[in-house]
Amino acid sequence: MSGEVRDNTIQAPDQAPAQAPDQASGESSVHAAPALPKGGKKGAPLVGLGLTALVLFLGYKVVPFYYYYFDIKTNCAQVLQNAAMLSDEELRREWLEIIRAHGIEKELRDIGIQRIGGRVKMWLNYQETLDVSLLGRSFTLYTFDFTPSAEVGVEE
C-alpha cells in the first residue's frame, strides 16, 4: 500500500459521489449516511386498515346468507327422503318450519314441488338484502337471489 486513504462510504444511486479527503491538508471530511429513499405514502397503512375492516364487515354480513342457504338446501334433501310417505302439503309444512327458523318469512304457496316419473323436486326462491345503516339512514347495497332445491327418486 502506498499510504493513500480510500473512502468506503455507500452512496445512494441518486446522490453525487462523496468527496475524497483533502490529501494536501491531511484532513478527512466526515460523511453523513446517505438518505434512504422514502417508502409508501403516510396514509397507506390507514387505507389498508380501512379496506381490511370493510372486507371483514361485509363478510360478517354476507356469510350468514350463504350459511342459511346451504343449511336450507341440505334440510330440503332430508325432508324429501320422506317424499314417498308424505303428501306435497306435508313436505311443504316440514320444510317451511326449517325455513322460518332461519328468519326467512315465506308461505306454503312459495314452496314449489314437482312429482314426475318417480322423481320429486322441491324448491324455494327467496332474496336476502345487504343493508347498511349510516347516519341514521338505511342503504341497500346488494340483493342476493337464492333458490335452494333438492330432487330425489321415490318408489311408488
N, C-alpha and C positions, 0 to 999 in steps of 0.2 A: 504494500500500500504506500502511496506517495504522500500521505498525510492530508489528503483532501477530505472535506466533510460533505456527506451526502444528506439530502433532505428526503426522508422517507414518509412524508405525510400523505394521507389518502385524500384524493381530490374527487369531488362530485363532478360528473361529466359537464355540467353547465357552468363551472367555475374556471376562472383563469388559473394557470399553474402558479403555485406558490413561488415566491422569490427565494432564491438561494441565499444563504447567509453572506453577509458582506465579507468577502475574502480579504480585502485590503485592511479593513479596520479590525478584523478578527471578531466582530460582533455577530451574534446569531439573532435572527428575528424570531419571535415567538409566533407560531401559527395557531389560530383557533381551529377547533374541529369544524369541518365543513357542515353547513346546514343540511339537514336531511330534507328530501322532497316531502311536501305536505301530502298526507293521505287524503281520504274522502272528505266530504263536507261535514260541517259540525252537526247538521240536523239529520244526517244519515241514520245514526242509531235510533233516533226518535221516530223516524219514518218506518224503519224496520220493526220497531216495537209496536207501532200503531197497526201495521199490516198484520203482524202476528196476532195481536189482540182481536182484530177484525175477523181473521180466519177462525180463531178459537170461538168467538162469539157466534158466528154463522154456523159452525159445526155443532155447537151446543143447541142451536135452534133447529137445525135440519136433521141431525142424526135420529132423533125420536120419530120423525116422519117415516124414515126407512125401516126403523126397528118395528114400528107398528105394522107397516105394510107386509114385511116378511112374516111377522107373527100371525097376522090375519090370514095370509096365504097358506101358511102351514096348518092353521086351525081349519081352514076350508077343506083341505085334503083329509084331515082327520074326521071332520063331520061327514064328509062324503063316503067314508068307509062303511057307514050305516045306510047308504042310499037304497040298498035292496029292501030294507025293512021299514024305512020311513017314507012318508009322503013328502011332496015338494014343500008343503006348508010347514011340516015338522023340521025339515032340513033348514029352511029359512029361519025358523024361530031359534034353533040351536046356534046357528052362525051369527044371527043378529045380536044375540046376547053377548057373544065374544066381541063383536064389532063395537057395540056400545060401551063395553068395559074399557076400550081404548079412547073413549071420548068422541067417537065419530057418530054423529046423530043421523041415522038412516032409518028408513021404514022397511017393512017386509016387502013392499012392492018394488023397492030399489034393488033387491037381490034377484039376479037372473038365474034360472035353472032351465036346462035343456036336456031332455032324455031322447036319445036317438040310437037305435040299433044296439042296445046293450051297453051303452055308454051314458054317463051322466056328467054334465058340466055345470059348474056353478060359478058365478062371478058377481062382482060389485064394482061400480065406478064411483069414485069419490075424489075430492080435492082437499088439499091442505094448503094453507096460505102462510107465507113467511111475513109476519107483521113485525114492525119495529116502532116503538114509541119514542118520540123525540120532542122535547119541549112541549109536552102536553098533547101532542098530536100523534095519531097512529098512521103509519105508512105501510102499504103492502108492497113488499119488494119483489115477491115472486109467488106464483100459484103453481103448485105441483099437482099433476093428474096421476092418479093411481087406479089400477084395475087388477086387484088380486083375484086369482081364479084357480080352479083345480078341476081335473077331469079324471074319472075312474071308470073302469069297466065293471058292470054288475051282471050277475046271473039272474035271469028272470024265471 
